[in-house]
């Protein structure tokens, strides 16, 4: 399976962020199934015309997000991205809710601030 990744040099997002986002979306949608082996950092960098450090940075971010897992010399594979991402997002939301309550924000105000943050993040 060939990954269909497009890096836009004119985009506001950095190339590593574009790569991270696209792989994450492909994994979440199921287009990249759990267990799918990803290309090596060097091979993928060459294929995409990027520096190896750029691909390595994207892979590190994806691993931190729980989207991929590195199995030593065996390679890098798609992990159960949806479950890990859902757990991390729920934990972040819980932490935000607790912080907002401690700050004395009303429920509606806390929700409005969260909606603004999500809207800003998705409009980039």
Protein Blocks (a to p, Z undefined) as FASTA:
>chain_A
ZZdddddfkbmbdfklmmmmmmmmmmmnomacghiacddfklmmmmnopafklmmmmmmm
mmmnomaccehjnopcdddfklmmmmmmmmmmmmmmmmmmmnopafklmmmmmmmmmmmm
mmZZ
